[in-house]
């Protein structure tokens, strides 16, 4: 085993304006960057550095990942001794990265430092004083090469990463993250993501089947999850997207997926095809009516937004303030056009020059950078988050552009109301449209919308009482009335939950005002680290390579965050093979303390001879084993045999 030890970390908490940072570099994208004017109504979710977990999952060396450690927690970890530390950072938190590097050099001077993330758009002359290595490429291949580990074919192993969305502090849904690809070929002049990877798309999940298999793994763990596909323009590759759609249709499950895409990509599909993929939410770049980016060519934006809304597909639109052609009147007209289509969420960012983009090159070439940032590069880095005007505009001052941005956020909230209720109205419209569809997949989606709406009943009272103005409060009341007329009145329990939701909303508002409980706790995950719980982890890693039976596929997944082993069997398993497999599992369990999830859903049950040997070999560890079984008749003899001894896995 590779004895080098790796530590991967984000920068240290606390983050935010009160701690010397730009407004949108904290732990939350929605609250800080999209619903920032919506206060207590803003959905909340902590976004971790997914790339760190992804890299760690795909190394062979023992690795620890820290998400948002405090300085004290990072120091404690550094003292354990690591050969390499990888630090993920954005340009706007360069100063935080520098603090982490100072701690490494003080408490672990022998540790080699690797810098990664979009902060590495900065030049070597800026970053080299803080790094032994700089990763400006796909991170798994970079780290494996650095450690002398052999190259891995794609798709890589995909970690299961779940974040929780909260409204009024209550968990409302868990989201499984899928890292499907990096980079984007569209090449918008302001886009760091596109130009960081030289306008190339790097597929991490190359086929539609690869994407669907990861979703299946998530659903095995928790069938209630919704999904976020992290790929800058997911629908651009039509072959992959339609292959994914075919997998979803064959699988028969009703999915709820949020994805990033463009007008250009979306225009390749009918709304029915998109819904059949399970996609019912999009982030789409509206940008500006005269921005003329190639990604905006296709169906008219108005047509897409209207079509999506009537089919229950939520949309987050992003608009840019500060284009050369804009003045106050133009911004007002563009905002008016956007709001008339009632986007469920809307982001408004200032046109900013990120190093490495064509826009940044133009700004330097034409001497359009504000003088204060020309003379103070550190200030430029610190404020580059989309909420400061960095350039000299033809007609607007920096203060005017920033005022316009604040005005857009406020108008969006005051006129359209809280996004959580906009989403519910869109779902209700979609339910009305799809419930009588001749397509059974779309009727299933309508039923899903109905369940979502019913689950949201307790949220309405808070909106009726605490909404931003009388018009919005009346709209929320009318929406509630329409939904109740369609799906039935609330139960007594739902009415009681409504009162509790008002109290939770008021408490949320108070914690925001007093800045209480706004920072996450450390998330520490170990990978291949030989501690007491994983004292035989190498057995499980070798299991898949060493176990071979004709007609049977054995797949082993080490779920590091939960310290359990998920073992999937697919194909034909004879009685003789069941005995051999049972013995190997017995030996691995005897030498470890791990819990085993034995997934038998894809066995060919019509060809099962006897699983009695498997049961007998594993009986001694029945308290550490859970089964994932197919939906077969309860009279199936082999299923009854196993279910009688081992408990069924429940998420």
Secondary structure, 3 states (H helix, E strand, C coil): CCCCEEEEECCCCCCCHHHCCCCCCCCCHHHHHHCCCCHHHCCECCCCCHHHHHHHHCCCCEEEEEECCCHHHHHHHHCCCCCEEEEECCHHHHHHHHHHHHHHHHHCCCCEEEEECHHHHCCHHHHHHHCCEECCCCHHHHHHHHHCCCCCCCCCCCCCCEEEEEECCEEEEEEEEEECEECCCCCCCCCHHHHHCCCCCEECCCCHHHHHHHHHHHHHHCCCCEEEEECCCHHHCHHHHHHHHHHHHHHCCCCCEEEECCHHHHCCCCHHHHHHCCEEEEEEEEECCCCCCHHHCCCCHHHHHHHHHHCCCEEEEEEEECCCCCCHHHHHHHHHHHHCCCCCEEEEEECCCCCCCHHHHHHHHCCCECHHHHHCHHHHHHHCCCCCCCECCCCCCHHHHHHHHHHHHHHHHHHHCCHHHHHHHHHHHHHHHHCCCCCHHHHHHHHHHHHHHHHCHHHHHHHHHHCCCHHHHHHHHHHHHHHHHHHCCCCHHHHHHHHHHHHHHHHHHHHHHHCCCCCCCCEEEEECCCCCCCCCHHHHHHHHHHCCECCEEEEEEEECCCCEEEEEEEECCCHHHHHHHHHHHHHHHHCCCCEEEEEEEEECHHHCCCCHHHHHHHHHHHHHEEEECCCCCCCCHHHHHHHCCCEECCC
